[in-house]
Amino acid sequence: MSIGRMMGLYLLGGGIIILAIYGLYEMLRVMLSTPINPIIFIAIVAIILGAIVLLISTAAERKKEDLKEIKKEDLKP
């Protein structure tokens, strides 16, 4: 992949991550400043944490699979 594409992907990913973090910050700020049912709060936090864990585990799994494919290619004559 060319340097331009990689740079574009990193910038796109960075922008999405910044917006997601800011959105989560604003959501938590509003939720903590207003009275909210504790069950709803726990459910929202669980959903957010679950999504984060899924994203991280998927990225790690893809990286691991890519490394396995590279090793198999190197072993072939």
VEXDRENZA-314444 format. One record per residue: x, y, z of N, C-alpha, C in turn; residue number from 1; residue in one letter. Coordinates in Angstrom, 1 decimal, padded with zeros to 4 digits. Layout:
N
<site><n_east>X</n_east><n_north>Y</n_north><n_up>Z</n_up><ca_east>X</ca_east><ca_north>Y</ca_north><ca_up>Z</ca_up><c_east>X</c_east><c_north>Y</c_north><c_up>Z</c_up><num>NUM</num><residu>A</residu></site>
...
end
This chain:
77
<site><n_east>000.8</n_east><n_north>-001.2</n_north><n_up>000.0</n_up><ca_east>000.0</ca_east><ca_north>000.0</ca_north><ca_up>000.0</ca_up><c_east>000.9</c_east><c_north>001.2</c_north><c_up>000.0</c_up><num>1</num><residu>M</residu></site>
<site><n_east>000.5</n_east><n_north>002.2</n_north><n_up>-000.7</n_up><ca_east>001.3</ca_east><ca_north>003.4</ca_north><ca_up>-000.9</ca_up><c_east>001.3</c_east><c_north>004.3</c_north><c_up>000.4</c_up><num>2</num><residu>S</residu></site>
<site><n_east>002.3</n_east><n_north>005.1</n_north><n_up>000.5</n_up><ca_east>002.4</ca_east><ca_north>006.0</ca_north><ca_up>001.7</ca_up><c_east>001.2</c_east><c_north>006.9</c_north><c_up>001.8</c_up><num>3</num><residu>I</residu></site>
<site><n_east>000.7</n_east><n_north>007.4</n_north><n_up>000.6</n_up><ca_east>-000.4</ca_east><ca_north>008.3</ca_north><ca_up>000.6</ca_up><c_east>-001.7</c_east><c_north>007.7</c_north><c_up>001.2</c_up><num>4</num><residu>G</residu></site>
<site><n_east>-001.9</n_east><n_north>006.4</n_north><n_up>000.7</n_up><ca_east>-003.1</ca_east><ca_north>005.7</ca_north><ca_up>001.2</ca_up><c_east>-003.0</c_east><c_north>005.4</c_north><c_up>002.7</c_up><num>5</num><residu>R</residu></site>
<site><n_east>-001.8</n_east><n_north>005.0</n_north><n_up>003.2</n_up><ca_east>-001.7</ca_east><ca_north>004.7</ca_north><ca_up>004.6</ca_up><c_east>-001.9</c_east><c_north>006.0</c_north><c_up>005.4</c_up><num>6</num><residu>M</residu></site>
<site><n_east>-001.3</n_east><n_north>007.1</n_north><n_up>004.9</n_up><ca_east>-001.5</ca_east><ca_north>008.4</ca_north><ca_up>005.6</ca_up><c_east>-003.0</c_east><c_north>008.8</c_north><c_up>005.7</c_up><num>7</num><residu>M</residu></site>
<site><n_east>-003.7</n_east><n_north>008.6</n_north><n_up>004.6</n_up><ca_east>-005.1</ca_east><ca_north>008.9</ca_north><ca_up>004.5</ca_up><c_east>-005.9</c_east><c_north>008.0</c_north><c_up>005.5</c_up><num>8</num><residu>G</residu></site>
<site><n_east>-005.6</n_east><n_north>006.7</n_north><n_up>005.5</n_up><ca_east>-006.3</ca_east><ca_north>005.9</ca_north><ca_up>006.5</ca_up><c_east>-006.0</c_east><c_north>006.2</c_north><c_up>007.9</c_up><num>9</num><residu>L</residu></site>
<site><n_east>-004.8</n_east><n_north>006.6</n_north><n_up>008.2</n_up><ca_east>-004.5</ca_east><ca_north>007.0</ca_north><ca_up>009.6</ca_up><c_east>-005.2</c_east><c_north>008.3</c_north><c_up>010.0</c_up><num>10</num><residu>Y</residu></site>
<site><n_east>-005.2</n_east><n_north>009.2</n_north><n_up>009.1</n_up><ca_east>-005.9</ca_east><ca_north>010.5</ca_north><ca_up>009.3</ca_up><c_east>-007.4</c_east><c_north>010.2</c_north><c_up>009.5</c_up><num>11</num><residu>L</residu></site>
<site><n_east>-008.0</n_east><n_north>009.4</n_north><n_up>008.6</n_up><ca_east>-009.4</ca_east><ca_north>009.1</ca_north><ca_up>008.7</ca_up><c_east>-009.7</c_east><c_north>008.4</c_north><c_up>010.1</c_up><num>12</num><residu>L</residu></site>
<site><n_east>-008.9</n_east><n_north>007.4</n_north><n_up>010.4</n_up><ca_east>-009.1</ca_east><ca_north>006.6</ca_north><ca_up>011.6</ca_up><c_east>-008.9</c_east><c_north>007.5</c_north><c_up>012.8</c_up><num>13</num><residu>G</residu></site>
<site><n_east>-007.9</n_east><n_north>008.4</n_north><n_up>012.8</n_up><ca_east>-007.7</ca_east><ca_north>009.3</ca_north><ca_up>013.9</ca_up><c_east>-008.9</c_east><c_north>010.3</c_north><c_up>014.1</c_up><num>14</num><residu>G</residu></site>
<site><n_east>-009.4</n_east><n_north>010.8</n_north><n_up>013.0</n_up><ca_east>-010.5</ca_east><ca_north>011.7</ca_north><ca_up>013.1</ca_up><c_east>-011.8</c_east><c_north>011.0</c_north><c_up>013.7</c_up><num>15</num><residu>G</residu></site>
<site><n_east>-012.0</n_east><n_north>009.8</n_north><n_up>013.2</n_up><ca_east>-013.2</ca_east><ca_north>009.0</ca_north><ca_up>013.8</ca_up><c_east>-013.0</c_east><c_north>008.7</c_north><c_up>015.2</c_up><num>16</num><residu>I</residu></site>
<site><n_east>-011.8</n_east><n_north>008.4</n_north><n_up>015.6</n_up><ca_east>-011.5</ca_east><ca_north>008.1</ca_north><ca_up>017.1</ca_up><c_east>-011.7</c_east><c_north>009.3</c_north><c_up>017.9</c_up><num>17</num><residu>I</residu></site>
<site><n_east>-011.2</n_east><n_north>010.5</n_north><n_up>017.4</n_up><ca_east>-011.4</ca_east><ca_north>011.7</ca_north><ca_up>018.2</ca_up><c_east>-012.8</c_east><c_north>012.1</c_north><c_up>018.3</c_up><num>18</num><residu>I</residu></site>
<site><n_east>-013.6</n_east><n_north>012.0</n_north><n_up>017.3</n_up><ca_east>-015.0</ca_east><ca_north>012.3</ca_north><ca_up>017.3</ca_up><c_east>-015.8</c_east><c_north>011.3</c_north><c_up>018.3</c_up><num>19</num><residu>L</residu></site>
<site><n_east>-015.4</n_east><n_north>010.0</n_north><n_up>018.2</n_up><ca_east>-016.1</ca_east><ca_north>009.1</ca_north><ca_up>019.1</ca_up><c_east>-015.7</c_east><c_north>009.3</c_north><c_up>020.6</c_up><num>20</num><residu>A</residu></site>
<site><n_east>-014.5</n_east><n_north>009.7</n_north><n_up>020.9</n_up><ca_east>-014.1</ca_east><ca_north>010.0</ca_north><ca_up>022.3</ca_up><c_east>-014.8</c_east><c_north>011.2</c_north><c_up>022.7</c_up><num>21</num><residu>I</residu></site>
<site><n_east>-014.9</n_east><n_north>012.2</n_north><n_up>021.9</n_up><ca_east>-015.6</ca_east><ca_north>013.5</ca_north><ca_up>022.3</ca_up><c_east>-017.1</c_east><c_north>013.2</c_north><c_up>022.5</c_up><num>22</num><residu>Y</residu></site>
<site><n_east>-017.7</n_east><n_north>012.4</n_north><n_up>021.6</n_up><ca_east>-019.1</ca_east><ca_north>012.1</ca_north><ca_up>021.8</ca_up><c_east>-019.3</c_east><c_north>011.3</c_north><c_up>023.1</c_up><num>23</num><residu>G</residu></site>
<site><n_east>-018.5</n_east><n_north>010.4</n_north><n_up>023.4</n_up><ca_east>-018.6</ca_east><ca_north>009.6</ca_north><ca_up>024.7</ca_up><c_east>-018.4</c_east><c_north>010.6</c_north><c_up>025.9</c_up><num>24</num><residu>L</residu></site>
<site><n_east>-017.5</n_east><n_north>011.5</n_north><n_up>025.8</n_up><ca_east>-017.3</ca_east><ca_north>012.5</ca_north><ca_up>026.9</ca_up><c_east>-018.5</c_east><c_north>013.3</c_north><c_up>027.1</c_up><num>25</num><residu>Y</residu></site>
<site><n_east>-019.1</n_east><n_north>013.8</n_north><n_up>026.0</n_up><ca_east>-020.3</ca_east><ca_north>014.7</ca_north><ca_up>026.1</ca_up><c_east>-021.5</c_east><c_north>013.8</c_north><c_up>026.6</c_up><num>26</num><residu>E</residu></site>
<site><n_east>-021.6</n_east><n_north>012.6</n_north><n_up>026.2</n_up><ca_east>-022.7</ca_east><ca_north>011.8</ca_north><ca_up>026.6</ca_up><c_east>-022.6</c_east><c_north>011.5</c_north><c_up>028.1</c_up><num>27</num><residu>M</residu></site>
<site><n_east>-021.4</n_east><n_north>011.2</n_north><n_up>028.6</n_up><ca_east>-021.2</ca_east><ca_north>010.9</ca_north><ca_up>030.0</ca_up><c_east>-021.4</c_east><c_north>012.2</c_north><c_up>030.8</c_up><num>28</num><residu>L</residu></site>
<site><n_east>-021.0</n_east><n_north>013.3</n_north><n_up>030.3</n_up><ca_east>-021.1</ca_east><ca_north>014.6</ca_north><ca_up>031.0</ca_up><c_east>-022.6</c_east><c_north>014.9</c_north><c_up>031.2</c_up><num>29</num><residu>R</residu></site>
<site><n_east>-023.4</n_east><n_north>014.7</n_north><n_up>030.2</n_up><ca_east>-024.8</ca_east><ca_north>015.0</ca_north><ca_up>030.3</ca_up><c_east>-025.5</c_east><c_north>013.9</c_north><c_up>031.2</c_up><num>30</num><residu>V</residu></site>
<site><n_east>-025.1</n_east><n_north>012.7</n_north><n_up>031.1</n_up><ca_east>-025.7</ca_east><ca_north>011.6</ca_north><ca_up>031.9</ca_up><c_east>-025.4</c_east><c_north>011.8</c_north><c_up>033.4</c_up><num>31</num><residu>M</residu></site>
<site><n_east>-024.2</n_east><n_north>012.3</n_north><n_up>033.7</n_up><ca_east>-023.8</ca_east><ca_north>012.4</ca_north><ca_up>035.1</ca_up><c_east>-024.4</c_east><c_north>013.7</c_north><c_up>035.7</c_up><num>32</num><residu>L</residu></site>
<site><n_east>-024.7</n_east><n_north>014.7</n_north><n_up>034.9</n_up><ca_east>-025.3</ca_east><ca_north>015.9</ca_north><ca_up>035.4</ca_up><c_east>-026.8</c_east><c_north>015.9</c_north><c_up>035.6</c_up><num>33</num><residu>S</residu></site>
<site><n_east>-027.5</n_east><n_north>014.9</n_north><n_up>035.0</n_up><ca_east>-028.9</ca_east><ca_north>014.8</ca_north><ca_up>035.1</ca_up><c_east>-029.2</c_east><c_north>013.5</c_north><c_up>035.9</c_up><num>34</num><residu>T</residu></site>
<site><n_east>-030.3</n_east><n_north>013.4</n_north><n_up>036.6</n_up><ca_east>-030.7</ca_east><ca_north>012.2</ca_north><ca_up>037.3</ca_up><c_east>-031.1</c_east><c_north>011.1</c_north><c_up>036.3</c_up><num>35</num><residu>P</residu></site>
<site><n_east>-030.5</n_east><n_north>010.0</n_north><n_up>036.4</n_up><ca_east>-030.8</ca_east><ca_north>008.9</ca_north><ca_up>035.5</ca_up><c_east>-030.9</c_east><c_north>007.6</c_north><c_up>036.3</c_up><num>36</num><residu>I</residu></site>
<site><n_east>-031.7</n_east><n_north>006.7</n_north><n_up>035.8</n_up><ca_east>-031.9</ca_east><ca_north>005.4</ca_north><ca_up>036.4</ca_up><c_east>-030.6</c_east><c_north>004.6</c_north><c_up>036.4</c_up><num>37</num><residu>N</residu></site>
<site><n_east>-030.1</n_east><n_north>004.1</n_north><n_up>037.5</n_up><ca_east>-028.8</ca_east><ca_north>003.4</ca_north><ca_up>037.5</ca_up><c_east>-028.8</c_east><c_north>002.2</c_north><c_up>036.6</c_up><num>38</num><residu>P</residu></site>
<site><n_east>-029.9</n_east><n_north>001.5</n_north><n_up>036.4</n_up><ca_east>-029.9</ca_east><ca_north>000.4</ca_north><ca_up>035.5</ca_up><c_east>-029.6</c_east><c_north>000.8</c_north><c_up>034.0</c_up><num>39</num><residu>I</residu></site>
<site><n_east>-030.2</n_east><n_north>001.9</n_north><n_up>033.6</n_up><ca_east>-030.0</ca_east><ca_north>002.5</ca_north><ca_up>032.3</ca_up><c_east>-028.5</c_east><c_north>002.9</c_north><c_up>032.1</c_up><num>40</num><residu>I</residu></site>
<site><n_east>-027.9</n_east><n_north>003.5</n_north><n_up>033.2</n_up><ca_east>-026.5</ca_east><ca_north>003.9</ca_north><ca_up>033.1</ca_up><c_east>-025.6</c_east><c_north>002.7</c_north><c_up>033.0</c_up><num>41</num><residu>F</residu></site>
<site><n_east>-025.9</n_east><n_north>001.7</n_north><n_up>033.8</n_up><ca_east>-025.0</ca_east><ca_north>000.5</ca_north><ca_up>033.7</ca_up><c_east>-025.1</c_east><c_north>-000.2</c_north><c_up>032.4</c_up><num>42</num><residu>I</residu></site>
<site><n_east>-026.4</n_east><n_north>-000.2</n_north><n_up>031.8</n_up><ca_east>-026.6</ca_east><ca_north>-000.8</ca_north><ca_up>030.5</ca_up><c_east>-025.8</c_east><c_north>-000.1</c_north><c_up>029.4</c_up><num>43</num><residu>A</residu></site>
<site><n_east>-025.8</n_east><n_north>001.3</n_north><n_up>029.5</n_up><ca_east>-025.1</ca_east><ca_north>002.0</ca_north><ca_up>028.4</ca_up><c_east>-023.6</c_east><c_north>001.9</c_north><c_up>028.6</c_up><num>44</num><residu>I</residu></site>
<site><n_east>-023.1</n_east><n_north>001.9</n_north><n_up>029.8</n_up><ca_east>-021.7</ca_east><ca_north>001.6</ca_north><ca_up>030.0</ca_up><c_east>-021.3</c_east><c_north>000.3</c_north><c_up>029.5</c_up><num>45</num><residu>V</residu></site>
<site><n_east>-022.1</n_east><n_north>-000.8</n_north><n_up>029.8</n_up><ca_east>-021.8</ca_east><ca_north>-002.1</ca_north><ca_up>029.3</ca_up><c_east>-021.8</c_east><c_north>-002.2</c_north><c_up>027.8</c_up><num>46</num><residu>A</residu></site>
<site><n_east>-022.7</n_east><n_north>-001.5</n_north><n_up>027.1</n_up><ca_east>-022.7</ca_east><ca_north>-001.5</ca_north><ca_up>025.7</ca_up><c_east>-021.5</c_east><c_north>-000.9</c_north><c_up>025.1</c_up><num>47</num><residu>I</residu></site>
<site><n_east>-021.1</n_east><n_north>000.3</n_north><n_up>025.7</n_up><ca_east>-019.9</ca_east><ca_north>001.0</ca_north><ca_up>025.2</ca_up><c_east>-018.6</c_east><c_north>000.1</c_north><c_up>025.4</c_up><num>48</num><residu>I</residu></site>
<site><n_east>-018.5</n_east><n_north>-000.5</n_north><n_up>026.6</n_up><ca_east>-017.3</ca_east><ca_north>-001.3</ca_north><ca_up>026.9</ca_up><c_east>-017.3</c_east><c_north>-002.5</c_north><c_up>026.0</c_up><num>49</num><residu>L</residu></site>
<site><n_east>-018.5</n_east><n_north>-003.1</n_north><n_up>025.8</n_up><ca_east>-018.6</ca_east><ca_north>-004.3</ca_north><ca_up>024.9</ca_up><c_east>-018.1</c_east><c_north>-004.0</c_north><c_up>023.5</c_up><num>50</num><residu>G</residu></site>
<site><n_east>-018.5</n_east><n_north>-002.8</n_north><n_up>023.0</n_up><ca_east>-018.1</ca_east><ca_north>-002.4</ca_north><ca_up>021.6</ca_up><c_east>-016.6</c_east><c_north>-002.2</c_north><c_up>021.6</c_up><num>51</num><residu>A</residu></site>
<site><n_east>-016.1</n_east><n_north>-001.6</n_north><n_up>022.6</n_up><ca_east>-014.6</ca_east><ca_north>-001.3</ca_north><ca_up>022.6</ca_up><c_east>-013.9</c_east><c_north>-002.7</c_north><c_up>022.6</c_up><num>52</num><residu>I</residu></site>
<site><n_east>-014.3</n_east><n_north>-003.6</n_north><n_up>023.5</n_up><ca_east>-013.6</ca_east><ca_north>-004.9</ca_north><ca_up>023.5</ca_up><c_east>-013.7</c_east><c_north>-005.6</c_north><c_up>022.2</c_up><num>53</num><residu>V</residu></site>
<site><n_east>-014.9</n_east><n_north>-005.6</n_north><n_up>021.6</n_up><ca_east>-015.0</ca_east><ca_north>-006.3</ca_north><ca_up>020.3</ca_up><c_east>-014.1</c_east><c_north>-005.6</c_north><c_up>019.2</c_up><num>54</num><residu>L</residu></site>
<site><n_east>-014.0</n_east><n_north>-004.3</n_north><n_up>019.2</n_up><ca_east>-013.2</ca_east><ca_north>-003.7</ca_north><ca_up>018.2</ca_up><c_east>-011.7</c_east><c_north>-004.1</c_north><c_up>018.4</c_up><num>55</num><residu>L</residu></site>
<site><n_east>-011.3</n_east><n_north>-004.0</n_north><n_up>019.7</n_up><ca_east>-009.9</ca_east><ca_north>-004.4</ca_north><ca_up>020.0</ca_up><c_east>-009.6</c_east><c_north>-005.8</c_north><c_up>019.7</c_up><num>56</num><residu>I</residu></site>
<site><n_east>-010.5</n_east><n_north>-006.7</n_north><n_up>020.0</n_up><ca_east>-010.2</ca_east><ca_north>-008.1</ca_north><ca_up>019.8</ca_up><c_east>-010.2</c_east><c_north>-008.5</c_north><c_up>018.3</c_up><num>57</num><residu>S</residu></site>
<site><n_east>-011.1</n_east><n_north>-007.8</n_north><n_up>017.5</n_up><ca_east>-011.1</ca_east><ca_north>-008.0</ca_north><ca_up>016.1</ca_up><c_east>-009.9</c_east><c_north>-007.5</c_north><c_up>015.4</c_up><num>58</num><residu>T</residu></site>
<site><n_east>-009.4</n_east><n_north>-006.4</n_north><n_up>015.9</n_up><ca_east>-008.1</ca_east><ca_north>-005.8</ca_north><ca_up>015.3</ca_up><c_east>-007.0</c_east><c_north>-006.8</c_north><c_up>015.6</c_up><num>59</num><residu>A</residu></site>
<site><n_east>-006.9</n_east><n_north>-007.2</n_north><n_up>016.8</n_up><ca_east>-005.8</ca_east><ca_north>-008.1</ca_north><ca_up>017.2</ca_up><c_east>-005.9</c_east><c_north>-009.4</c_north><c_up>016.5</c_up><num>60</num><residu>A</residu></site>
<site><n_east>-007.1</n_east><n_north>-010.0</n_north><n_up>016.3</n_up><ca_east>-007.2</ca_east><ca_north>-011.2</ca_north><ca_up>015.5</ca_up><c_east>-006.8</c_east><c_north>-011.1</c_north><c_up>014.1</c_up><num>61</num><residu>E</residu></site>
<site><n_east>-007.2</n_east><n_north>-010.0</n_north><n_up>013.5</n_up><ca_east>-006.8</ca_east><ca_north>-009.7</ca_north><ca_up>012.1</ca_up><c_east>-005.3</c_east><c_north>-009.6</c_north><c_up>011.9</c_up><num>62</num><residu>R</residu></site>
<site><n_east>-004.7</n_east><n_north>-008.9</n_north><n_up>012.9</n_up><ca_east>-003.2</ca_east><ca_north>-008.8</ca_north><ca_up>012.8</ca_up><c_east>-002.5</c_east><c_north>-010.1</c_north><c_up>013.0</c_up><num>63</num><residu>K</residu></site>
<site><n_east>-003.1</n_east><n_north>-011.0</n_north><n_up>013.9</n_up><ca_east>-002.5</ca_east><ca_north>-012.3</ca_north><ca_up>014.1</ca_up><c_east>-002.6</c_east><c_north>-013.2</c_north><c_up>012.9</c_up><num>64</num><residu>K</residu></site>
<site><n_east>-003.8</n_east><n_north>-013.1</n_north><n_up>012.2</n_up><ca_east>-004.0</ca_east><ca_north>-013.9</ca_north><ca_up>011.0</ca_up><c_east>-003.1</c_east><c_north>-013.4</c_north><c_up>009.8</c_up><num>65</num><residu>E</residu></site>
<site><n_east>-002.9</n_east><n_north>-012.1</n_north><n_up>009.7</n_up><ca_east>-002.0</ca_east><ca_north>-011.6</ca_north><ca_up>008.7</ca_up><c_east>-000.6</c_east><c_north>-012.1</c_north><c_up>008.9</c_up><num>66</num><residu>D</residu></site>
<site><n_east>-000.1</n_east><n_north>-012.1</n_north><n_up>010.2</n_up><ca_east>001.2</ca_east><ca_north>-012.6</ca_north><ca_up>010.5</ca_up><c_east>001.3</c_east><c_north>-014.1</c_north><c_up>010.1</c_up><num>67</num><residu>L</residu></site>
<site><n_east>000.3</n_east><n_north>-014.9</n_north><n_up>010.4</n_up><ca_east>000.3</ca_east><ca_north>-016.3</ca_north><ca_up>010.0</ca_up><c_east>000.4</c_east><c_north>-016.5</c_north><c_up>008.5</c_up><num>68</num><residu>K</residu></site>
<site><n_east>-000.3</n_east><n_north>-015.7</n_north><n_up>007.8</n_up><ca_east>-000.3</ca_east><ca_north>-015.8</ca_north><ca_up>006.3</ca_up><c_east>001.1</c_east><c_north>-015.5</c_north><c_up>005.8</c_up><num>69</num><residu>E</residu></site>
<site><n_east>001.7</n_east><n_north>-014.5</n_north><n_up>006.3</n_up><ca_east>003.1</ca_east><ca_north>-014.1</ca_north><ca_up>005.9</ca_up><c_east>004.1</c_east><c_north>-015.2</c_north><c_up>006.2</c_up><num>70</num><residu>I</residu></site>
<site><n_east>004.0</n_east><n_north>-015.8</n_north><n_up>007.3</n_up><ca_east>004.9</ca_east><ca_north>-016.9</ca_north><ca_up>007.7</ca_up><c_east>004.7</c_east><c_north>-018.1</c_north><c_up>006.7</c_up><num>71</num><residu>K</residu></site>
<site><n_east>003.5</n_east><n_north>-018.4</n_north><n_up>006.4</n_up><ca_east>003.2</ca_east><ca_north>-019.5</ca_north><ca_up>005.5</ca_up><c_east>003.8</c_east><c_north>-019.2</c_north><c_up>004.1</c_up><num>72</num><residu>K</residu></site>
<site><n_east>003.7</n_east><n_north>-018.0</n_north><n_up>003.6</n_up><ca_east>004.2</ca_east><ca_north>-017.6</ca_north><ca_up>002.3</ca_up><c_east>005.7</c_east><c_north>-017.8</c_north><c_up>002.3</c_up><num>73</num><residu>E</residu></site>
<site><n_east>006.4</n_east><n_north>-017.4</n_north><n_up>003.4</n_up><ca_east>007.8</ca_east><ca_north>-017.4</ca_north><ca_up>003.5</ca_up><c_east>008.3</c_east><c_north>-018.9</c_north><c_up>003.5</c_up><num>74</num><residu>D</residu></site>
<site><n_east>007.6</n_east><n_north>-019.8</n_north><n_up>004.0</n_up><ca_east>008.0</ca_east><ca_north>-021.2</ca_north><ca_up>004.1</ca_up><c_east>007.9</c_east><c_north>-021.9</c_north><c_up>002.8</c_up><num>75</num><residu>L</residu></site>
<site><n_east>007.0</n_east><n_north>-021.5</n_north><n_up>001.9</n_up><ca_east>006.9</ca_east><ca_north>-022.2</ca_north><ca_up>000.6</ca_up><c_east>008.1</c_east><c_north>-022.0</c_north><c_up>-000.3</c_up><num>76</num><residu>K</residu></site>
<site><n_east>008.5</n_east><n_north>-023.0</n_north><n_up>-001.0</n_up><ca_east>009.7</ca_east><ca_north>-022.9</ca_north><ca_up>-001.8</ca_up><c_east>009.4</c_east><c_north>-022.2</c_north><c_up>-003.1</c_up><num>77</num><residu>P</residu></site>
end
